[in-house]
Amino acid sequence: MPRRIRISCRDFSVEAELLERERPQTCDAIWKALPLEAELEIWKEEVYFDIPVRIPPENPTPSTQTGDVAYWPEGPGFCIFFGRSQPLSPVNTFAKIKQGIENFRKVKTGDKIKVERA
């Protein structure tokens, strides 16, 4: 069974399934770093925050889809794409949110976010 992470912010939480076949090194590094807590920032239709993890590019992609959870090597950052935004530079997309992604439309820069093992 695939590993999952829980992302909590404001009054909601969502789960994301790790994409271990596509980016196993990224998934392992993020998993080992959990839990993570931070103040988030908004850029267009993306939530992101800095994380204390260094992972090299792993099958990086210059584009994302709604619900993608990615690691941005240049940050280093944890990114959640909840709309049409695209990353500034290629990212390691390592998880997918299938339900509840629309909740991120109500978050604001400075809100607290927590990522933990589900």
DSSP file (Angstrom, degrees, kcal/mol; ACC not computed):
  #  RESIDUE AA STRUCTURE BP1 BP2  ACC     N-H-->O    O-->H-N    N-H-->O    O-->H-N    TCO  KAPPA ALPHA  PHI   PSI    X-CA   Y-CA   Z-CA
    1    1 A M              0   0    0      0, 0.0     0, 0.0     0, 0.0     0, 0.0   0.000 360.0 360.0 360.0 134.8    0.0    0.0    0.0
    2    2 A P        -     0   0    0      0, 0.0     2,-0.1     0, 0.0    17,-0.1  -0.289 360.0-110.0 -66.3 147.5    1.4    3.4   -0.9
    3    3 A R        -     0   0    0     15,-0.1    15,-2.7    14,-0.1     2,-0.3  -0.449  35.2-158.2 -73.5 151.4    2.6    5.8    1.8
    4    4 A R  E     -A   17   0A   0     13,-0.2   114,-2.3    -2,-0.1     2,-0.3  -0.940   8.3-151.2-131.0 152.0    0.5    8.9    2.5
    5    5 A I  E     -AB  16 117A   0     11,-2.5    11,-2.4    -2,-0.3     2,-0.5  -0.917  12.2-138.8-119.0 151.6    1.1   12.2    4.1
    6    6 A R  E     -AB  15 116A   0    110,-3.1   110,-2.3    -2,-0.3     2,-0.5  -0.941  12.7-162.7-110.1 129.4   -1.5   14.5    5.8
    7    7 A I  E     -AB  14 115A   0      7,-3.0     7,-2.4    -2,-0.5     2,-0.4  -0.960  10.1-171.0-114.4 119.2   -1.3   18.2    5.2
    8    8 A S  E     +AB  13 114A   0    106,-2.9   106,-2.4    -2,-0.5     2,-0.3  -0.916  13.6 157.2-117.1 137.1   -3.2   20.4    7.7
    9    9 A C  E >   -AB  12 113A   0      3,-2.5     3,-2.3    -2,-0.4   104,-0.2  -0.968  60.4 -30.8-156.9 139.1   -3.9   24.1    7.5
   10   10 A R  T 3  S-     0   0    0    102,-0.7    97,-0.0    -2,-0.3    -2,-0.0  -0.290 126.0 -20.3  51.5-120.3   -6.4   26.4    9.1
   11   11 A D  T 3  S+     0   0    0     -3,-0.1     2,-0.3    -2,-0.0    -1,-0.3   0.030 125.2  61.9-109.1  25.6   -9.6   24.3    9.6
   12   12 A F  E <   -A    9   0A   0     -3,-2.3    -3,-2.5    91,-0.0     2,-0.3  -0.952  53.2-162.2-144.3 163.1   -8.9   21.4    7.1
   13   13 A S  E     -A    8   0A   0     -2,-0.3     2,-0.3    -5,-0.2    -5,-0.2  -0.989   7.9-168.8-144.1 150.4   -6.6   18.6    6.3
   14   14 A V  E     -A    7   0A   0     -7,-2.4    -7,-3.0    -2,-0.3     2,-0.4  -0.894  16.2-130.2-131.3 160.9   -6.0   16.6    3.1
   15   15 A E  E     -A    6   0A   0     84,-0.4    83,-0.6    -2,-0.3    84,-0.5  -0.899  15.6-163.7-113.9 146.9   -4.1   13.5    2.3
   16   16 A A  E     -AC   5  97A   0    -11,-2.4   -11,-2.5    -2,-0.4     2,-0.5  -0.990  15.7-134.4-128.7 137.7   -1.6   13.0   -0.5
   17   17 A E  E     -AC   4  96A   0     79,-2.2    79,-1.7    -2,-0.4   -13,-0.2  -0.777  26.6-119.9 -91.7 130.9   -0.4    9.7   -1.9
   18   18 A L  E     - C   0  95A   0    -15,-2.7     2,-1.2    -2,-0.5    77,-0.3  -0.459  10.9-139.0 -71.3 140.7    3.4    9.5   -2.4
   19   19 A L     >  +     0   0    0     75,-3.3     4,-2.2     1,-0.2     3,-0.3  -0.607  36.8 163.4 -97.5  70.5    4.5    8.8   -6.0
   20   20 A E  T  4  +     0   0    0     -2,-1.2    -1,-0.2     1,-0.2     8,-0.1   0.750  67.3  55.0 -69.2 -26.2    7.2    6.4   -5.0
   21   21 A R  T  4 S+     0   0    0     -3,-0.2    -1,-0.2     2,-0.2    -2,-0.1   0.885 113.5  41.4 -72.5 -37.2    7.6    4.8   -8.4
   22   22 A E  T  4 S+     0   0    0     -3,-0.3    -2,-0.2     1,-0.2    -1,-0.1   0.878 135.8  10.2 -78.5 -39.4    8.3    8.1  -10.1
   23   23 A R     X  +     0   0    0     -4,-2.2     4,-2.4    71,-0.1    -1,-0.2  -0.511  67.1 161.9-143.1  68.4   10.5    9.8   -7.5
   24   24 A P  H  > S+     0   0    0      0, 0.0     4,-2.4     0, 0.0     5,-0.2   0.858  77.3  51.0 -62.0 -38.3   11.6    7.3   -4.8
   25   25 A Q  H  > S+     0   0    0      2,-0.2     4,-2.3     1,-0.2     5,-0.2   0.909 112.0  47.0 -67.5 -40.8   14.5    9.3   -3.5
   26   26 A T  H  > S+     0   0    0      2,-0.2     4,-2.5     1,-0.2     5,-0.3   0.937 112.4  50.2 -64.6 -46.3   12.4   12.4   -3.1
   27   27 A C  H  X S+     0   0    0     -4,-2.4     4,-2.7     1,-0.2    -2,-0.2   0.926 112.3  47.3 -58.2 -46.2    9.7   10.5   -1.4
   28   28 A D  H  X S+     0   0    0     -4,-2.4     4,-2.4     2,-0.2    -1,-0.2   0.914 112.1  49.0 -63.2 -43.5   12.1    8.9    1.1
   29   29 A A  H  X S+     0   0    0     -4,-2.3     4,-1.2     2,-0.2    -1,-0.2   0.916 114.8  44.1 -64.9 -43.1   13.8   12.1    1.9
   30   30 A I  H  X S+     0   0    0     -4,-2.5     4,-0.8     2,-0.2     3,-0.4   0.935 112.6  52.8 -65.7 -45.4   10.5   13.9    2.6
   31   31 A W  H >< S+     0   0    0     -4,-2.7     3,-0.9    -5,-0.3    -2,-0.2   0.908 109.2  49.0 -56.0 -45.5    9.2   11.0    4.6
   32   32 A K  H 3< S+     0   0    0     -4,-2.4    -1,-0.2     1,-0.2    -2,-0.2   0.784 108.5  54.6 -66.8 -27.1   12.3   10.9    6.8
   33   33 A A  H 3< S+     0   0    0     -4,-1.2    -1,-0.2    -3,-0.4    -2,-0.2   0.610  90.9 151.8 -82.4 -12.6   12.0   14.7    7.4
   34   34 A L    <<  +     0   0    0     -3,-0.9    82,-0.1    -4,-0.8     2,-0.1  -0.364  37.3  53.6 -71.7 147.7    8.4   14.5    8.7
   35   35 A P  S    S+     0   0    0      0, 0.0     2,-0.4     0, 0.0    81,-0.2   0.499  70.1 178.3 -82.6 154.7    6.7   16.1   10.5
   36   36 A L  E     -D  115   0A   0     79,-2.7    79,-2.9    -2,-0.1     2,-0.4  -0.961   6.4-176.5-119.6 138.8    7.3   19.6    9.0
   37   37 A E  E     +D  114   0A   0     -2,-0.4     2,-0.3    77,-0.2    77,-0.2  -0.997  18.0 139.4-134.4 141.3    5.7   22.8   10.3
   38   38 A A  E     -D  113   0A   0     75,-2.1    75,-2.5    -2,-0.4     2,-0.5  -0.969  53.6 -93.6-162.5 172.3    6.0   26.2    8.7
   39   39 A E  E     -D  112   0A   0     -2,-0.3    11,-0.3    73,-0.2    73,-0.2  -0.913  50.7-136.3 -95.3 128.6    4.3   29.5    7.8
   40   40 A L        -     0   0    0     71,-2.9    70,-2.9    -2,-0.5     2,-0.3  -0.392  12.2-151.7 -87.1 162.7    3.2   29.2    4.2
   41   41 A E  E     -E   48   0A   0      7,-2.5     7,-2.5    68,-0.2     2,-0.4  -0.938  10.7-136.6-127.2 153.5    3.5   31.6    1.3
   42   42 A I  E     +E   47   0A   0     -2,-0.3     2,-0.4     5,-0.2     5,-0.2  -0.933  18.4 178.5-112.8 133.4    1.2   32.0   -1.7
   43   43 A W  E >   -E   46   0A   0      3,-2.5     3,-0.7    -2,-0.4     2,-0.3  -0.941  67.5 -56.6-132.4 111.9    2.4   32.5   -5.2
   44   44 A K  T 3  S-     0   0    0     -2,-0.4     2,-0.1     1,-0.2     0, 0.0  -0.393 123.8 -16.4  53.2-115.1   -0.4   32.7   -7.8
   45   45 A E  T 3  S+     0   0    0     -2,-0.3    37,-1.6    -3,-0.1    38,-1.0  -0.368 119.9  95.2-114.5  52.9   -2.2   29.4   -7.3
   46   46 A E  E <   -EF  43  81A   0     -3,-0.7    -3,-2.5    35,-0.2     2,-0.4  -0.999  58.1-150.7-143.2 136.4    0.5   27.6   -5.3
   47   47 A V  E     +EF  42  80A   0     33,-2.7    33,-3.0    -2,-0.3     2,-0.3  -0.896  30.4 165.6-100.6 135.2    1.2   27.2   -1.6
   48   48 A Y  E     +EF  41  79A   0     -7,-2.5    -7,-2.5    -2,-0.4     2,-0.3  -0.993  15.7 174.7-148.7 158.9    4.9   26.8   -0.7
   49   49 A F  E     - F   0  78A   0     29,-1.5    29,-2.9    -2,-0.3     2,-0.1  -0.976  36.9 -98.0-158.4 153.2    7.3   27.0    2.2
   50   50 A D  E     - F   0  77A   0     -2,-0.3    27,-0.2   -11,-0.3   -11,-0.1  -0.438  37.0-167.1 -72.5 144.8   10.9   26.3    2.9
   51   51 A I        -     0   0    0     25,-1.6     2,-1.2     2,-0.2   -15,-0.0  -0.965  30.1-120.3-132.4 153.0   12.0   23.0    4.3
   52   52 A P  S    S+     0   0    0      0, 0.0     2,-0.4     0, 0.0    25,-0.1  -0.258  78.3 106.3 -86.1  50.0   15.3   21.8    5.8
   53   53 A V        -     0   0    0     -2,-1.2     2,-0.6    23,-0.1    -2,-0.2  -0.993  53.4-157.3-132.0 134.2   15.8   19.1    3.2
   54   54 A R        +     0   0    0     -2,-0.4     0, 0.0    22,-0.0     0, 0.0  -0.953  22.1 164.5-113.9 116.0   18.3   19.0    0.3
   55   55 A I        -     0   0    0     -2,-0.6     3,-0.1    18,-0.1    -2,-0.1  -0.997  32.2-127.4-129.8 131.2   17.3   16.7   -2.6
   56   56 A P        -     0   0    0      0, 0.0   -30,-0.0     0, 0.0   -31,-0.0  -0.317  48.7 -74.2 -70.5 162.3   18.8   16.8   -6.1
   57   57 A P        -     0   0    0      0, 0.0     2,-0.4     0, 0.0    15,-0.0  -0.341  51.3-169.9 -54.8 134.3   16.6   17.0   -9.1
   58   58 A E  S    S-     0   0    0     -3,-0.1    35,-0.1     1,-0.1     3,-0.1  -0.912  71.2 -33.3-133.6 104.0   14.9   13.6   -9.6
   59   59 A N  S    S-     0   0    0     -2,-0.4    34,-0.3     1,-0.1    32,-0.1   0.933  89.8-159.8  47.7  51.2   13.1   13.3  -12.9
   60   60 A P        -     0   0    0      0, 0.0    32,-0.2     0, 0.0    -1,-0.1  -0.224   8.7-155.2 -66.1 150.4   12.2   17.0  -12.6
   61   61 A T  B     -I   91   0B   0     30,-2.6    30,-2.4    28,-0.1    28,-0.1  -0.977  17.2-149.3-127.1 140.1    9.3   18.4  -14.5
   62   62 A P  S    S+     0   0    0      0, 0.0     2,-0.3     0, 0.0    -1,-0.1   0.538  83.1  52.5 -83.2  -5.8    8.7   22.1  -15.6
   63   63 A S        -     0   0    0     28,-0.1     2,-0.3    23,-0.1    28,-0.1  -0.923  62.4-171.0-132.2 157.3    4.9   21.7  -15.4
   64   64 A T        -     0   0    0     -2,-0.3     2,-0.3    21,-0.2     3,-0.0  -0.844  14.1-133.5-136.6 171.3    2.4   20.6  -12.8
   65   65 A Q    >   -     0   0    0     -2,-0.3     3,-2.2    16,-0.1    16,-0.2  -0.866  44.2 -77.7-123.1 160.3   -1.3   19.8  -12.5
   66   66 A T  T 3  S+     0   0    0     -2,-0.3    16,-0.2     1,-0.3     3,-0.1  -0.364 120.3  28.1 -56.4 130.5   -3.8   20.8   -9.8
   67   67 A G  T 3  S+     0   0    0     14,-3.6    30,-3.1     1,-0.3    -1,-0.3   0.316  86.7 137.9  97.3  -6.8   -3.3   18.6   -6.8
   68   68 A D  E <   -G   96   0A   0     -3,-2.2    13,-2.6    13,-0.4     2,-0.5  -0.497  38.9-157.9 -73.1 141.0    0.4   18.0   -7.4
   69   69 A V  E     +GH  95  80A   0     26,-2.5    25,-2.1    11,-0.2    26,-1.7  -0.988  24.2 175.8-116.7 126.4    2.7   18.2   -4.3
   70   70 A A  E     -GH  93  79A   0      9,-2.6     9,-3.1    -2,-0.5     2,-0.5  -0.893  33.7-130.0-136.1 158.9    6.3   18.9   -5.3
   71   71 A Y  E     -GH  92  78A   0     21,-2.2    21,-2.9    -2,-0.3     7,-0.2  -0.938  20.6-150.4-105.8 129.5    9.8   19.5   -4.0
   72   72 A W  E > > - H   0  77A   0      5,-3.0     5,-1.9    -2,-0.5     3,-1.6  -0.873   3.3-161.5-103.1 104.8   11.5   22.6   -5.5
   73   73 A P  T 3 5S+     0   0    0      0, 0.0    -1,-0.2     0, 0.0   -18,-0.1   0.803  87.2  58.4 -57.3 -31.9   15.3   22.0   -5.4
   74   74 A E  T 3 5S+     0   0    0     16,-0.3    17,-0.1     1,-0.1    -2,-0.0   0.707 118.6  28.2 -72.8 -18.2   16.1   25.7   -5.8
   75   75 A G  T < 5S-     0   0    0     -3,-1.6    -1,-0.1     2,-0.1     2,-0.1   0.998  96.4-124.4 -66.5 -72.5   14.3   26.6   -2.7
   76   76 A P  T   5 +     0   0    0      0, 0.0   -25,-1.6     0, 0.0     2,-0.3   0.519  61.8 156.8 -72.7 139.8   14.5   24.2   -1.2
   77   77 A G  E   < -FH  50  72A   0     -5,-1.9    -5,-3.0   -27,-0.2     2,-0.5  -0.938  47.2-134.8-138.4 156.8   10.8   24.2   -1.0
   78   78 A F  E     -FH  49  71A   0    -29,-2.9   -29,-1.5    -2,-0.3     2,-0.4  -0.936  35.4-167.3-104.0 124.7    7.6   22.2   -0.5
   79   79 A C  E     -FH  48  70A   0     -9,-3.1    -9,-2.6    -2,-0.5     2,-0.5  -0.933  19.2-167.7-125.4 139.8    5.0   23.2   -3.0
   80   80 A I  E     -FH  47  69A   0    -33,-3.0   -33,-2.7    -2,-0.4     2,-0.7  -0.985  13.9-152.9-124.7 118.7    1.2   22.5   -3.3
   81   81 A F  E     +F   46   0A   0    -13,-2.6   -14,-3.6    -2,-0.5   -13,-0.4  -0.817  23.7 165.0 -97.1 111.2   -0.3   23.4   -6.7
   82   82 A F        +     0   0    0    -37,-1.6     2,-0.2    -2,-0.7   -36,-0.2   0.308  64.7   5.8-110.1   8.6   -4.0   24.1   -6.3
   83   83 A G  S    S-     0   0    0    -38,-1.0   -16,-0.0     2,-0.1    -2,-0.0  -0.613 108.7 -45.9-156.0-142.9   -4.7   25.8   -9.6
   84   84 A R  S    S+     0   0    0     -2,-0.2   -20,-0.1   -19,-0.1   -38,-0.1   0.458  84.2 125.3 -89.1  -1.0   -3.2   26.7  -12.9
   85   85 A S        -     0   0    0    -40,-0.2   -21,-0.2   -42,-0.1    -2,-0.1  -0.176  45.0-153.7 -57.4 150.8    0.1   28.0  -11.5
   86   86 A Q        -     0   0    0    -23,-0.1   -23,-0.1   -40,-0.0   -41,-0.1  -0.926  26.2 -94.5-123.5 152.2    3.3   26.5  -12.9
   87   87 A P        -     0   0    0      0, 0.0     4,-0.1     0, 0.0   -23,-0.0  -0.255  23.4-126.3 -66.4 153.3    6.7   26.3  -11.1
   88   88 A L  S    S-     0   0    0      1,-0.1     3,-0.0     2,-0.1    -2,-0.0   0.849  95.0  -0.9 -63.6 -36.1    9.3   28.9  -11.6
   89   89 A S  S    S-     0   0    0    -28,-0.1    -1,-0.1     1,-0.1   -28,-0.1  -0.922 108.3 -53.7-147.8 167.9   11.8   26.1  -12.5
   90   90 A P        -     0   0    0      0, 0.0   -16,-0.3     0, 0.0     2,-0.3  -0.063  55.2-164.8 -53.6 145.2   11.6   22.3  -12.6
   91   91 A V  B     -I   61   0B   0    -30,-2.4   -30,-2.6   -19,-0.1     2,-0.9  -0.854  27.2-116.9-127.1 160.0   10.3   20.4   -9.6
   92   92 A N  E     - G   0  71A   0    -21,-2.9   -21,-2.2    -2,-0.3     2,-0.6  -0.852  30.4-153.7 -94.8  96.9   10.3   16.9   -8.3
   93   93 A T  E     + G   0  70A   0     -2,-0.9   -23,-0.3   -34,-0.3   -67,-0.1  -0.639  27.3 162.6 -74.2 117.7    6.5   16.1   -8.1
   94   94 A F  E     +     0   0A   0    -25,-2.1   -75,-3.3    -2,-0.6     2,-0.3   0.470  51.4  26.9-121.1  -4.2    6.4   13.4   -5.4
   95   95 A A  E     -CG  18  69A   0    -26,-1.7   -26,-2.5   -77,-0.3     2,-0.4  -0.979  58.8-141.8-154.8 164.4    2.7   13.2   -4.2
   96   96 A K  E     -CG  17  68A   0    -79,-1.7   -79,-2.2    -2,-0.3     2,-0.6  -0.996   6.0-150.3-136.5 129.8   -0.8   13.8   -5.4
   97   97 A I  E     +C   16   0A   0    -30,-3.1   -81,-0.2    -2,-0.4     3,-0.1  -0.884  16.6 177.2 -95.0 121.7   -3.8   15.2   -3.5
   98   98 A K        +     0   0    0    -83,-0.6     2,-0.4    -2,-0.6    -1,-0.1   0.695  63.9  33.9-100.2 -22.6   -7.0   13.7   -4.9
   99   99 A Q  S    S+     0   0    0    -84,-0.5   -84,-0.4     1,-0.1    -1,-0.2  -0.998 112.6  18.0-137.3 138.9   -9.6   15.3   -2.7
  100  100 A G    >   +     0   0    0     -2,-0.4     3,-1.9   -86,-0.1     4,-0.3   0.501  67.5 133.2  90.7   5.0   -9.9   18.6   -1.0
  101  101 A I  G >   +     0   0    0      1,-0.3     3,-1.7     2,-0.2     4,-0.2   0.816  65.0  69.0 -60.0 -29.0   -7.4   20.6   -3.0
  102  102 A E  G >  S+     0   0    0      1,-0.3     3,-1.7     2,-0.2    -1,-0.3   0.720  81.9  75.7 -63.2 -20.2   -9.9   23.5   -3.3
  103  103 A N  G X  S+     0   0    0     -3,-1.9     3,-1.6     1,-0.3    -1,-0.3   0.790  81.7  68.5 -60.5 -27.5   -9.5   24.2    0.4
  104  104 A F  G X  S+     0   0    0     -3,-1.7     3,-1.0    -4,-0.3    -1,-0.3   0.645  80.4  77.1 -70.1 -12.1   -6.1   25.8   -0.4
  105  105 A R  G <  S+     0   0    0     -3,-1.7    -1,-0.3     1,-0.2    -2,-0.2   0.726  93.7  51.4 -66.6 -20.2   -8.0   28.7   -2.1
  106  106 A K  G <  S+     0   0    0     -3,-1.6    -1,-0.2    -4,-0.2    -2,-0.2   0.450  87.8 102.6 -98.2  -0.6   -8.8   30.1    1.3
  107  107 A V    <   -     0   0    0     -3,-1.0     2,-0.3    -4,-0.2    -3,-0.0  -0.455  54.6-154.9 -82.9 158.8   -5.3   30.1    2.8
  108  108 A K    >   -     0   0    0     -2,-0.1     3,-2.4   -67,-0.0   -68,-0.2  -0.923  31.8 -83.6-130.7 153.7   -3.2   33.2    3.1
  109  109 A T  T 3  S+     0   0    0     -2,-0.3   -68,-0.2     1,-0.3     3,-0.1  -0.328 117.6  33.1 -53.3 133.3    0.5   34.0    3.4
  110  110 A G  T 3  S+     0   0    0    -70,-2.9    -1,-0.3     1,-0.4   -69,-0.1   0.168  84.6 133.3 100.2 -16.4    1.5   33.6    7.0
  111  111 A D    <   -     0   0    0     -3,-2.4   -71,-2.9   -71,-0.2    -1,-0.4  -0.339  61.0-111.7 -63.2 148.7   -0.9   30.7    7.8
  112  112 A K  E     - D   0  39A   0    -73,-0.2  -102,-0.7    -3,-0.1     2,-0.3  -0.604  34.9-171.5 -82.0 143.0    0.5   27.8    9.6
  113  113 A I  E     -BD   9  38A   0    -75,-2.5   -75,-2.1    -2,-0.3     2,-0.4  -0.988   6.4-164.3-135.8 145.5    0.8   24.5    7.8
  114  114 A K  E     -BD   8  37A   0   -106,-2.4  -106,-2.9    -2,-0.3     2,-0.4  -0.995   2.1-167.4-132.4 136.5    1.8   21.0    9.1
  115  115 A V  E     +BD   7  36A   0    -79,-2.9   -79,-2.7    -2,-0.4     2,-0.3  -0.992  22.5 154.6-124.1 127.7    2.8   18.0    7.1
  116  116 A E  E     -B    6   0A   0   -110,-2.3  -110,-3.1    -2,-0.4     2,-0.2  -0.916  49.1 -77.6-144.7 168.7    3.0   14.6    8.8
  117  117 A R  E      B    5   0A   0     -2,-0.3  -112,-0.2  -112,-0.2  -114,-0.0  -0.513 360.0 360.0 -69.7 137.0    2.8   10.9    8.1
  118  118 A A              0   0    0   -114,-2.3  -113,-0.2    -2,-0.2    -1,-0.1   0.442 360.0 360.0 -91.6 360.0   -0.8    9.8    7.6
